[in-house]
Amino acid sequence: MNTNLTETDDLEPEAEGRGTRIGLALGSGGARGWAHIGVINALRDAGIEPEIICGTSIGSLVGAAHLGGILPQLTEWAENLSRLGLLRYLDIRMLGGGFIAGRKLQDMLDDALGDVKIEELERRFIAVATDLTTGHEVWLRKGLLAEAAWASFALPGIFPPVLRHKQLLVDGALVNPIPVSACRAMGARLVIAVNLNTDHLGRKPINGQLPEQSEMDTVPAEPEHEGKVTGMLKQFLGLNNPEMGLVSVMASSLNIIQDRLTRIRLASDPPDVTISPHVGNIALLEFNRAKEAIEEGERAVQIALPSLWEAMDILGVPKPPPR
């Protein structure tokens, strides 16, 4: 695999005493990624604060929010997001590199994180993206935190690519769905991976999660697109036939790619502990189902804690004091 370690050429050699660092690799998975919030909260409650966080796609977004100090605000927004509220953020467009412009979501992220730069964070962070031109894996570890997170989250065909330093960047899930390798390169002694892709194949979204027609009629449209938006969204979301909607077909295809690539990457560079929230019944864009995803993330940590304590003993990583 061709890997372009953009912005990582100056990775420091592991300094003395840094070999006990804990790295957290937050994987891709669309709306299932709200489970990362539950994972981070449950690890913190157990006294575990990873010194290194590397994220792909939604993992980058949640990781950036955590290190940028806005995770509580993101959690509140996500948990109060309704199906209709979600549609208000989907600025549908006919042309461009993605079906959703994503400008409203980008603006919200920019406003929340401001001018925070990755290199100014107290802990190490990498957002993994894909160079659309070369197919290289790109590690973003400098510059604006919000921009790096969004570049890593630019789902192909859904959101447009991000132009950053003359590179067209899209979702890092195309090359590295769970960035264990990035955590290792940053000096992590123990790597915890969060895999959101363990149980989605063969699973379908719960019926009734898509918006009703009465809700669709209230979605605001730009004047020049009025009369087209409702029909476009129905086709986009697959309201008439959920399994044949554009999002469903794209999501199923991406899920297959992520599942196969995740197995390959984890086999070649396995984490020390894997946390696997059961969120396979949450579809790619069902971001309004944050509460259940967060709960599944918390539950998965409780299941994984015995393995985590054992791994810390084996690797000589100090355990947190009892609470």
C-alpha positions as CSV (number, residue, x, y, z in Angstrom):
1,M,0.0,0.0,0.0
2,N,1.3,3.4,-0.9
3,T,1.4,5.6,2.1
4,N,2.2,9.3,2.0
5,L,3.0,10.5,5.5
6,T,2.2,14.1,4.8
7,E,3.0,16.3,7.7
8,T,4.5,13.5,9.7
9,D,8.1,13.6,8.4
10,D,9.1,15.4,11.6
11,L,7.7,12.7,13.9
12,E,9.9,12.7,17.0
13,P,11.9,9.7,18.1
14,E,10.3,8.2,21.1
15,A,11.8,10.1,24.0
16,E,12.9,8.4,27.2
17,G,9.9,7.6,29.4
18,R,7.3,7.9,26.7
19,G,7.0,4.2,26.1
20,T,4.1,4.0,28.5
21,R,1.8,6.2,26.5
22,I,-1.7,5.0,25.6
23,G,-3.0,5.6,22.1
24,L,-6.7,5.6,21.1
25,A,-7.5,4.8,17.5
26,L,-11.0,6.0,16.7
27,G,-12.4,4.3,13.6
28,S,-14.7,5.3,10.8
29,G,-18.4,4.5,10.5
30,G,-20.6,7.5,9.8
31,A,-23.3,8.0,12.4
32,R,-22.2,4.9,14.3
33,G,-19.3,7.1,15.3
34,W,-21.3,8.8,18.0
35,A,-20.3,5.6,19.9
36,H,-16.8,7.2,20.2
37,I,-18.3,9.7,22.6
38,G,-19.5,6.9,24.9
39,V,-16.1,5.2,24.6
40,I,-14.1,8.4,25.6
41,N,-16.5,9.1,28.5
42,A,-16.3,5.5,29.8
43,L,-12.5,5.4,29.6
44,R,-12.3,8.7,31.4
45,D,-14.6,7.3,34.2
46,A,-12.2,4.4,34.5
47,G,-9.3,6.8,34.9
48,I,-7.9,6.2,31.4
49,E,-6.9,9.4,29.5
50,P,-5.0,8.4,26.3
51,E,-2.1,10.7,25.6
52,I,-2.4,10.0,21.8
53,I,-5.6,10.1,19.8
54,C,-5.7,9.3,16.1
55,G,-9.0,9.3,14.2
56,T,-10.4,8.4,10.8
57,S,-13.6,10.1,9.4
58,I,-16.1,10.4,12.3
59,G,-13.4,9.3,14.6
60,S,-11.4,12.4,13.7
61,L,-14.4,14.6,14.3
62,V,-15.1,13.2,17.7
63,G,-11.4,13.1,18.6
64,A,-11.0,16.7,17.6
65,A,-14.0,17.8,19.6
66,H,-12.6,16.0,22.6
67,L,-9.1,17.4,22.4
68,G,-10.5,20.8,21.4
69,G,-12.6,20.9,24.6
70,I,-16.1,21.0,23.0
71,L,-17.1,17.3,23.4
72,P,-19.9,18.2,25.9
73,Q,-21.3,20.7,23.4
74,L,-21.1,18.2,20.6
75,T,-22.8,15.6,22.7
76,E,-25.6,17.9,23.6
77,W,-26.1,18.9,20.0
78,A,-26.0,15.3,18.8
79,E,-28.4,13.9,21.4
80,N,-31.0,16.6,20.6
81,L,-30.7,16.2,16.9
82,S,-34.1,15.1,15.4
83,R,-34.7,13.6,12.0
84,L,-36.1,16.9,10.7
85,G,-33.3,18.8,12.4
86,L,-30.8,16.6,10.6
87,L,-32.4,17.4,7.3
88,R,-31.9,21.1,7.9
89,Y,-28.1,20.6,7.9
90,L,-28.2,18.6,4.6
91,D,-27.7,21.4,2.1
92,I,-28.4,19.3,-1.0
93,R,-26.9,20.5,-4.3
94,M,-27.0,19.2,-7.8
95,L,-23.3,19.8,-8.8
96,G,-19.9,19.4,-7.3
97,G,-17.9,16.6,-5.7
98,G,-20.5,15.7,-3.2
99,F,-24.3,15.5,-3.0
100,I,-24.3,17.5,0.2
101,A,-22.3,20.7,0.3
102,G,-21.7,20.3,4.1
103,R,-21.2,24.1,4.5
104,K,-23.6,24.3,7.5
105,L,-21.9,21.5,9.3
106,Q,-18.5,22.9,8.5
107,D,-19.4,26.4,9.7
108,M,-20.7,24.9,13.0
109,L,-17.4,23.0,13.5
110,D,-15.3,26.0,12.6
111,D,-17.3,28.2,15.0
112,A,-17.0,25.7,17.9
113,L,-13.2,25.1,17.5
114,G,-12.2,28.5,16.3
115,D,-8.5,28.9,15.4
116,V,-7.3,25.9,17.5
117,K,-4.3,24.3,15.9
118,I,-3.3,20.6,16.2
119,E,0.2,21.4,17.2
120,E,-1.1,23.5,20.1
121,L,-3.0,20.7,21.7
122,E,-1.9,19.3,25.1
123,R,-2.1,15.8,23.6
124,R,-1.0,14.4,20.3
125,F,-3.6,14.1,17.5
126,I,-3.6,12.8,13.9
127,A,-6.5,13.0,11.5
128,V,-6.3,10.4,8.7
129,A,-7.4,11.4,5.2
130,T,-7.0,10.1,1.7
131,D,-5.4,12.0,-1.2
132,L,-8.0,11.7,-3.9
133,T,-5.3,12.2,-6.7
134,T,-2.7,9.7,-5.6
135,G,-4.6,7.4,-3.3
136,H,-2.1,8.0,-0.6
137,E,-2.9,7.9,3.1
138,V,-2.4,11.3,4.6
139,W,-1.7,12.0,8.3
140,L,-2.8,15.5,9.3
141,R,-1.0,16.7,12.5
142,K,-0.5,20.4,11.9
143,G,-2.8,23.3,11.1
144,L,-6.4,24.1,12.0
145,L,-8.0,21.3,14.0
146,A,-11.4,21.8,12.5
147,E,-10.1,21.7,8.9
148,A,-8.2,18.5,9.5
149,A,-11.2,16.8,11.1
150,W,-13.5,17.8,8.2
151,A,-11.0,16.7,5.6
152,S,-10.9,13.3,7.3
153,F,-14.7,13.1,7.4
154,A,-15.4,14.1,3.7
155,L,-17.3,10.9,2.7
156,P,-16.8,10.3,-1.0
157,G,-19.9,11.2,-3.0
158,I,-21.7,12.6,0.1
159,F,-19.5,15.6,1.0
160,P,-17.1,17.3,-1.4
161,P,-13.3,16.9,-1.2
162,V,-11.3,19.4,0.9
163,L,-8.5,21.3,-0.8
164,R,-5.7,21.5,1.7
165,H,-2.1,22.4,0.8
166,K,-2.7,21.6,-2.9
167,Q,-4.1,18.2,-2.0
168,L,-7.7,17.1,-2.6
169,L,-8.6,15.1,0.6
170,V,-11.5,12.8,1.3
171,D,-12.5,10.3,4.0
172,G,-9.5,8.4,5.5
173,A,-11.7,5.3,5.7
174,L,-10.7,4.5,2.1
175,V,-7.1,3.7,3.2
176,N,-7.1,3.2,7.0
177,P,-10.5,2.7,8.7
178,I,-8.9,2.3,12.2
179,P,-5.6,4.2,12.5
180,V,-3.7,1.9,14.8
181,S,-0.5,2.5,12.7
182,A,-0.7,6.2,13.4
183,C,-0.9,5.6,17.1
184,R,2.1,3.4,17.0
185,A,4.1,6.0,14.9
186,M,3.3,8.6,17.5
187,G,4.9,6.5,20.3
188,A,2.0,4.7,21.8
189,R,3.0,1.7,23.9
190,L,-0.5,0.4,24.3
191,V,-3.1,1.0,21.5
192,I,-6.8,0.8,22.1
193,A,-8.8,0.5,18.8
194,V,-12.5,1.3,18.5
195,N,-14.0,-0.8,15.7
196,L,-17.4,0.3,14.5
197,N,-17.6,-2.2,11.6
198,T,-17.8,-5.5,13.4
199,D,-21.6,-6.2,13.1
200,H,-23.0,-4.0,10.3
201,L,-22.9,-6.5,7.4
202,G,-26.2,-8.1,7.0
203,R,-27.9,-5.6,9.3
204,K,-30.5,-3.1,8.2
205,P,-31.5,0.2,9.7
206,I,-34.5,0.1,12.1
207,N,-37.7,0.7,10.2
208,G,-39.3,4.1,10.7
209,Q,-36.0,6.0,11.2
210,L,-36.3,7.9,7.9
211,P,-38.4,11.1,7.9
212,E,-42.1,11.0,7.3
213,Q,-43.6,12.8,4.3
214,S,-45.2,15.4,6.7
215,E,-41.7,16.2,8.0
216,M,-40.3,16.3,4.4
217,D,-42.9,19.0,3.5
218,T,-41.5,21.3,6.2
219,V,-37.8,21.2,5.0
220,P,-36.8,24.7,3.9
221,A,-35.5,25.0,0.4
222,E,-33.6,27.7,-1.4
223,P,-35.9,29.6,-3.8
224,E,-34.1,28.4,-6.9
225,H,-34.4,24.7,-5.8
226,E,-37.9,24.9,-4.4
227,G,-40.0,22.1,-5.9
228,K,-37.0,19.9,-6.4
229,V,-35.7,19.4,-2.9
230,T,-38.4,17.1,-1.6
231,G,-38.1,14.8,-4.6
232,M,-34.3,14.8,-4.4
233,L,-34.3,14.0,-0.7
234,K,-36.8,11.2,-1.2
235,Q,-34.6,9.7,-3.8
236,F,-31.4,10.4,-1.8
237,L,-32.7,8.9,1.4
238,G,-34.7,6.1,-0.2
239,L,-38.0,6.9,1.3
240,N,-39.9,4.9,-1.3
241,N,-37.5,2.0,-1.2
242,P,-35.0,2.2,1.7
243,E,-32.7,-0.5,0.3
244,M,-32.4,1.2,-3.1
245,G,-31.9,4.8,-1.9
246,L,-28.7,6.5,-3.0
247,V,-27.4,6.7,0.5
248,S,-28.3,3.1,1.2
249,V,-26.5,1.8,-1.8
250,M,-23.4,4.0,-1.2
251,A,-23.4,3.1,2.5
252,S,-23.6,-0.6,1.8
253,S,-20.7,-0.3,-0.7
254,L,-18.6,1.7,1.8
255,N,-19.4,-0.7,4.6
256,I,-18.1,-3.6,2.5
257,I,-14.9,-1.8,1.6
258,Q,-14.4,-0.7,5.3
259,D,-15.0,-4.2,6.6
260,R,-12.6,-5.9,4.2
261,L,-9.9,-3.2,4.6
262,T,-10.3,-3.1,8.4
263,R,-9.6,-6.8,8.6
264,I,-6.5,-6.5,6.5
265,R,-5.1,-3.5,8.4
266,L,-5.8,-5.0,11.8
267,A,-4.3,-8.3,10.8
268,S,-1.0,-6.5,9.8
269,D,-0.9,-4.1,12.7
270,P,-3.2,-5.4,15.5
271,P,-4.1,-3.2,18.4
272,D,-3.5,-4.4,22.0
273,V,-7.2,-4.0,22.9
274,T,-10.2,-3.7,20.6
275,I,-13.5,-2.0,21.7
276,S,-16.4,-3.0,19.5
277,P,-19.7,-1.2,20.1
278,H,-22.7,-3.0,18.7
279,V,-24.0,-0.3,16.4
280,G,-24.5,-2.2,13.2
281,N,-28.2,-1.3,12.9
282,I,-27.4,2.4,12.7
283,A,-27.2,3.6,9.1
284,L,-24.5,5.9,7.6
285,L,-26.4,9.2,8.0
286,E,-28.7,8.4,11.0
287,F,-26.9,11.0,13.1
288,N,-30.2,11.5,15.0
289,R,-29.6,8.3,16.9
290,A,-26.7,9.6,19.0
291,K,-28.1,8.5,22.4
292,E,-28.2,4.8,21.6
293,A,-24.8,4.9,19.9
294,I,-23.2,6.7,22.9
295,E,-24.8,4.1,25.3
296,E,-23.4,1.3,23.1
297,G,-20.0,2.9,23.3
298,E,-20.1,3.0,27.1
299,R,-21.3,-0.6,27.3
300,A,-18.5,-1.8,25.0
301,V,-15.9,-0.2,27.2
302,Q,-17.3,-2.1,30.3
303,I,-17.0,-5.3,28.4
304,A,-13.4,-4.5,27.3
305,L,-12.1,-3.3,30.6
306,P,-10.8,-6.7,31.9
307,S,-8.8,-7.1,28.7
308,L,-7.5,-3.6,29.0
309,W,-6.3,-4.1,32.6
310,E,-4.6,-7.3,31.5
311,A,-2.9,-5.6,28.6
312,M,-1.7,-2.8,30.8
313,D,-0.1,-5.4,33.1
314,I,1.6,-7.2,30.3
315,L,2.9,-4.1,28.6
316,G,4.0,-2.4,31.9
317,V,1.6,0.6,31.5
318,P,0.7,2.0,34.8
319,K,-2.9,1.6,35.8
320,P,-4.9,4.5,37.1
321,P,-5.5,4.7,40.8
322,P,-8.8,3.2,42.1
323,R,-11.7,5.6,42.2
